[in-house]
């Protein structure tokens, strides 16, 4: 009897005011029904856009600060060529090596851009490890450290950030099922992933329409009409939040384009210049095809060579350090870097 009284007392202690708690639960259920009347997907798409815009802005802010510190070190080190070379090369080598080692130690699925894996997932193949939330932190740290290397590495942010957006969308999809208390819907999950690809591009360039076109033309094997508005809404929220953060951080006085131009509107170009624009487009297309051919040939040669294949299989940080050392030596301003229109050359 004493034991039962203790149990009753403990339950009464931990759950006071049952009537008030019941009324509060009813009110919360009513609020949830009213909020989700238009569809709970839109709220999570809004959260996805705002979240990825905030992370993108923070990454850009940290990268800009560290890169300015690198340039300051290079300019203040003096005229000694050996010290200038070491400051120009060892800095990106250390960052890139740490990026590779950290990502590989946390999870090997965070390496690479993630675009081929996402296209495979959208085609129906289950690759759960590539969308796991533990990859998110490793990829954020690895991508930030890699972009801190600056112009020494010819790498961009779009591909890995699309993968980051997809991982965040997969996690938000699981949160949606827990909030709505529904079974996991594969169609809903795919809609979130398609919208996440548009958000990834929009929060990097501030271009929501380009993000939607990227998700349609590049990623999806087939694109449902209902995904247009979802992708555009999430991408617009992300791009708008990215511009607002620049204003809040006093980087801009008002919302402006990320990549501004000063082209004259009165007379933008002559009619005869259209012919040369066509030639320029053809030349750029041929150069892109040649680049893809050389890149494929280089990848095959790297995998067939026993030394590079061994480094890729066992010692990826060492392989990364060697590649970054080669590229940073090529872009060294007193050397070949002076032919690349570098700001410090």
DOBAMAR-798193 format. One record per residue (C-alpha): x, y, z. Coordinates in steps of 0.1 Angstrom, whole numbers, plus 5000, padded with zeros to 4 digits. Example, Ala and Ser with C-alpha at 12.3 -4.5 7.8 and 13.67 -1.06 7.14 Angstrom:
BEGIN
@px 5123	py 4955	pz 5078
@px 5137	py 4989	pz 5071
END
This chain:
BEGIN
@px 5000	py 5000	pz 5000
@px 5028	py 5024	pz 5008
@px 5045	py 5017	pz 4975
@px 5012	py 5024	pz 4956
@px 5008	py 5057	pz 4975
@px 5043	py 5067	pz 4965
@px 5036	py 5059	pz 4929
@px 5004	py 5079	pz 4930
@px 5021	py 5108	pz 4947
@px 5050	py 5108	pz 4922
@px 5025	py 5108	pz 4892
@px 5005	py 5136	pz 4908
@px 5037	py 5156	pz 4914
@px 5050	py 5152	pz 4878
@px 5016	py 5159	pz 4862
@px 4999	py 5187	pz 4880
@px 4967	py 5206	pz 4868
@px 4953	py 5179	pz 4846
@px 4923	py 5201	pz 4835
@px 4945	py 5230	pz 4824
@px 4969	py 5206	pz 4806
@px 4940	py 5190	pz 4788
@px 4927	py 5224	pz 4777
@px 4962	py 5235	pz 4766
@px 4965	py 5203	pz 4745
@px 4931	py 5209	pz 4729
@px 4942	py 5245	pz 4720
@px 4975	py 5234	pz 4705
@px 4957	py 5208	pz 4684
@px 4933	py 5235	pz 4672
@px 4962	py 5258	pz 4663
@px 4980	py 5230	pz 4645
@px 4948	py 5223	pz 4624
@px 4944	py 5259	pz 4615
@px 4981	py 5263	pz 4605
@px 4982	py 5232	pz 4585
@px 4949	py 5239	pz 4567
@px 4969	py 5252	pz 4537
@px 4993	py 5223	pz 4538
@px 5021	py 5217	pz 4562
@px 5046	py 5214	pz 4533
@px 5047	py 5251	pz 4528
@px 5059	py 5258	pz 4564
@px 5087	py 5233	pz 4561
@px 5097	py 5247	pz 4527
@px 5099	py 5281	pz 4542
@px 5121	py 5268	pz 4571
@px 5143	py 5251	pz 4545
@px 5149	py 5283	pz 4525
@px 5156	py 5304	pz 4556
@px 5178	py 5278	pz 4572
@px 5200	py 5272	pz 4541
@px 5202	py 5310	pz 4534
@px 5215	py 5316	pz 4570
@px 5241	py 5288	pz 4567
@px 5252	py 5301	pz 4533
@px 5256	py 5336	pz 4546
@px 5276	py 5325	pz 4576
@px 5299	py 5304	pz 4555
@px 5305	py 5332	pz 4531
@px 5312	py 5356	pz 4560
@px 5338	py 5332	pz 4575
@px 5354	py 5324	pz 4542
@px 5358	py 5361	pz 4533
@px 5374	py 5369	pz 4567
@px 5399	py 5341	pz 4565
@px 5407	py 5348	pz 4529
@px 5414	py 5384	pz 4536
@px 5437	py 5373	pz 4564
@px 5456	py 5351	pz 4539
@px 5460	py 5380	pz 4515
@px 5471	py 5403	pz 4544
@px 5497	py 5378	pz 4554
@px 5510	py 5375	pz 4519
@px 5513	py 5412	pz 4514
@px 5529	py 5419	pz 4548
@px 5554	py 5392	pz 4547
@px 5579	py 5412	pz 4527
@px 5598	py 5407	pz 4494
@px 5615	py 5374	pz 4503
@px 5604	py 5350	pz 4476
@px 5608	py 5319	pz 4496
@px 5585	py 5332	pz 4524
@px 5560	py 5345	pz 4500
@px 5559	py 5311	pz 4483
@px 5555	py 5293	pz 4515
@px 5527	py 5316	pz 4527
@px 5509	py 5312	pz 4494
@px 5511	py 5274	pz 4492
@px 5512	py 5260	pz 4527
@px 5480	py 5279	pz 4537
@px 5457	py 5262	pz 4512
@px 5475	py 5229	pz 4516
@px 5468	py 5229	pz 4554
@px 5432	py 5239	pz 4549
@px 5424	py 5214	pz 4521
@px 5442	py 5185	pz 4540
@px 5422	py 5193	pz 4571
@px 5390	py 5194	pz 4551
@px 5396	py 5160	pz 4535
@px 5408	py 5143	pz 4567
@px 5380	py 5157	pz 4588
@px 5353	py 5147	pz 4563
@px 5368	py 5112	pz 4559
@px 5371	py 5107	pz 4597
@px 5334	py 5116	pz 4603
@px 5318	py 5099	pz 4573
@px 5332	py 5091	pz 4538
@px 5298	py 5098	pz 4523
@px 5303	py 5136	pz 4528
@px 5331	py 5137	pz 4502
@px 5325	py 5150	pz 4466
@px 5298	py 5172	pz 4453
@px 5270	py 5147	pz 4460
@px 5252	py 5156	pz 4427
@px 5255	py 5121	pz 4411
@px 5242	py 5105	pz 4443
@px 5212	py 5129	pz 4444
@px 5204	py 5121	pz 4408
@px 5205	py 5084	pz 4416
@px 5182	py 5089	pz 4446
@px 5157	py 5108	pz 4425
@px 5157	py 5079	pz 4400
@px 5144	py 5057	pz 4428
@px 5175	py 5041	pz 4442
@px 5177	py 5041	pz 4480
@px 5209	py 5057	pz 4494
@px 5201	py 5065	pz 4530
@px 5237	py 5072	pz 4541
@px 5241	py 5101	pz 4517
@px 5212	py 5120	pz 4532
@px 5220	py 5112	pz 4569
@px 5221	py 5142	pz 4592
@px 5256	py 5133	pz 4605
@px 5270	py 5141	pz 4570
@px 5257	py 5177	pz 4573
@px 5282	py 5189	pz 4599
@px 5311	py 5172	pz 4582
@px 5302	py 5186	pz 4548
@px 5298	py 5222	pz 4562
@px 5332	py 5221	pz 4578
@px 5349	py 5205	pz 4548
@px 5333	py 5228	pz 4523
@px 5341	py 5259	pz 4544
@px 5378	py 5249	pz 4548
@px 5381	py 5241	pz 4511
@px 5366	py 5275	pz 4500
@px 5389	py 5293	pz 4524
@px 5418	py 5283	pz 4501
@px 5406	py 5310	pz 4477
@px 5417	py 5311	pz 4441
@px 5444	py 5284	pz 4446
@px 5417	py 5258	pz 4441
@px 5393	py 5260	pz 4411
@px 5364	py 5247	pz 4431
@px 5329	py 5261	pz 4436
@px 5302	py 5260	pz 4462
@px 5271	py 5250	pz 4442
@px 5274	py 5213	pz 4440
@px 5282	py 5205	pz 4476
@px 5257	py 5231	pz 4488
@px 5229	py 5214	pz 4468
@px 5238	py 5182	pz 4487
@px 5237	py 5201	pz 4520
@px 5202	py 5214	pz 4511
@px 5190	py 5179	pz 4503
@px 5203	py 5166	pz 4536
@px 5185	py 5194	pz 4555
@px 5153	py 5186	pz 4534
@px 5154	py 5149	pz 4543
@px 5158	py 5158	pz 4580
@px 5129	py 5183	pz 4578
@px 5108	py 5156	pz 4561
@px 5113	py 5134	pz 4591
@px 5104	py 5162	pz 4614
@px 5072	py 5167	pz 4594
@px 5061	py 5131	pz 4598
@px 5067	py 5133	pz 4635
@px 5047	py 5166	pz 4638
@px 5018	py 5155	pz 4617
@px 5019	py 5120	pz 4630
@px 5017	py 5105	pz 4596
@px 5034	py 5076	pz 4579
@px 5065	py 5084	pz 4559
@px 5054	py 5093	pz 4523
@px 5080	py 5087	pz 4496
@px 5062	py 5112	pz 4473
@px 5064	py 5139	pz 4499
@px 5101	py 5131	pz 4505
@px 5108	py 5134	pz 4468
@px 5090	py 5168	pz 4466
@px 5112	py 5181	pz 4494
@px 5144	py 5169	pz 4477
@px 5134	py 5185	pz 4444
@px 5127	py 5218	pz 4462
@px 5160	py 5215	pz 4481
@px 5179	py 5215	pz 4449
@px 5164	py 5248	pz 4439
@px 5171	py 5262	pz 4473
@px 5207	py 5251	pz 4471
@px 5213	py 5271	pz 4439
@px 5192	py 5300	pz 4450
@px 5210	py 5305	pz 4483
@px 5244	py 5305	pz 4466
@px 5237	py 5329	pz 4438
@px 5205	py 5346	pz 4450
@px 5187	py 5335	pz 4419
@px 5154	py 5315	pz 4426
@px 5145	py 5311	pz 4389
@px 5179	py 5296	pz 4381
@px 5175	py 5272	pz 4411
@px 5142	py 5260	pz 4397
@px 5156	py 5255	pz 4362
@px 5186	py 5237	pz 4377
@px 5163	py 5213	pz 4396
@px 5142	py 5207	pz 4364
@px 5169	py 5204	pz 4337
@px 5199	py 5190	pz 4355
@px 5187	py 5169	pz 4384
@px 5152	py 5154	pz 4379
@px 5145	py 5126	pz 4354
@px 5109	py 5137	pz 4355
@px 5094	py 5168	pz 4370
@px 5058	py 5171	pz 4383
@px 5039	py 5203	pz 4377
@px 5031	py 5207	pz 4414
@px 5068	py 5208	pz 4422
@px 5072	py 5241	pz 4403
@px 5055	py 5262	pz 4429
@px 5071	py 5244	pz 4458
@px 5106	py 5248	pz 4444
@px 5100	py 5284	pz 4435
@px 5085	py 5293	pz 4469
@px 5114	py 5277	pz 4488
@px 5140	py 5292	pz 4465
@px 5125	py 5326	pz 4467
@px 5124	py 5325	pz 4505
@px 5161	py 5314	pz 4506
@px 5172	py 5341	pz 4481
@px 5152	py 5368	pz 4499
@px 5166	py 5358	pz 4533
@px 5202	py 5358	pz 4519
@px 5197	py 5394	pz 4507
@px 5182	py 5404	pz 4540
@px 5211	py 5390	pz 4560
@px 5235	py 5412	pz 4539
@px 5214	py 5442	pz 4549
@px 5212	py 5433	pz 4586
@px 5250	py 5427	pz 4586
@px 5255	py 5463	pz 4572
@px 5272	py 5449	pz 4541
@px 5245	py 5466	pz 4519
@px 5223	py 5496	pz 4525
@px 5193	py 5479	pz 4508
@px 5185	py 5448	pz 4489
@px 5206	py 5447	pz 4457
@px 5217	py 5420	pz 4433
@px 5246	py 5399	pz 4444
@px 5264	py 5403	pz 4410
@px 5259	py 5439	pz 4399
@px 5268	py 5451	pz 4364
@px 5271	py 5486	pz 4350
@px 5259	py 5480	pz 4315
@px 5243	py 5510	pz 4297
@px 5206	py 5506	pz 4292
@px 5202	py 5532	pz 4265
@px 5224	py 5515	pz 4239
@px 5234	py 5480	pz 4253
@px 5249	py 5466	pz 4221
@px 5250	py 5471	pz 4183
@px 5229	py 5448	pz 4161
@px 5260	py 5435	pz 4143
@px 5275	py 5424	pz 4176
@px 5249	py 5396	pz 4177
@px 5268	py 5377	pz 4151
@px 5299	py 5378	pz 4173
@px 5279	py 5367	pz 4203
@px 5268	py 5336	pz 4184
@px 5304	py 5329	pz 4175
@px 5313	py 5333	pz 4212
@px 5286	py 5309	pz 4222
@px 5298	py 5283	pz 4198
@px 5335	py 5287	pz 4209
@px 5325	py 5284	pz 4246
@px 5304	py 5253	pz 4238
@px 5334	py 5236	pz 4221
@px 5357	py 5246	pz 4249
@px 5333	py 5231	pz 4274
@px 5332	py 5198	pz 4255
@px 5370	py 5198	pz 4253
@px 5372	py 5204	pz 4290
@px 5348	py 5176	pz 4298
@px 5368	py 5153	pz 4276
@px 5400	py 5162	pz 4293
@px 5385	py 5159	pz 4327
@px 5372	py 5124	pz 4319
@px 5406	py 5114	pz 4305
@px 5424	py 5128	pz 4336
@px 5401	py 5109	pz 4360
@px 5407	py 5076	pz 4341
@px 5444	py 5082	pz 4341
@px 5444	py 5090	pz 4379
@px 5425	py 5058	pz 4387
@px 5446	py 5036	pz 4365
@px 5479	py 5049	pz 4379
@px 5490	py 5027	pz 4408
@px 5504	py 5055	pz 4429
@px 5474	py 5078	pz 4427
@px 5450	py 5049	pz 4429
@px 5466	py 5038	pz 4462
@px 5466	py 5073	pz 4476
@px 5429	py 5077	pz 4467
@px 5421	py 5044	pz 4484
@px 5441	py 5047	pz 4515
@px 5456	py 5082	pz 4520
@px 5432	py 5108	pz 4505
@px 5445	py 5137	pz 4527
@px 5480	py 5131	pz 4512
@px 5466	py 5130	pz 4477
@px 5447	py 5163	pz 4484
@px 5478	py 5179	pz 4498
@px 5498	py 5170	pz 4467
@px 5472	py 5183	pz 4443
@px 5467	py 5216	pz 4462
@px 5504	py 5221	pz 4464
@px 5506	py 5217	pz 4426
@px 5477	py 5241	pz 4419
@px 5489	py 5267	pz 4444
@px 5524	py 5266	pz 4429
@px 5509	py 5272	pz 4394
@px 5489	py 5302	pz 4407
@px 5518	py 5317	pz 4426
@px 5516	py 5354	pz 4417
@px 5553	py 5360	pz 4408
@px 5552	py 5328	pz 4387
@px 5525	py 5318	pz 4363
@px 5499	py 5335	pz 4385
@px 5509	py 5369	pz 4370
@px 5493	py 5357	pz 4337
@px 5460	py 5349	pz 4354
@px 5449	py 5385	pz 4363
@px 5453	py 5379	pz 4400
@px 5446	py 5409	pz 4423
@px 5479	py 5404	pz 4442
@px 5500	py 5400	pz 4411
END
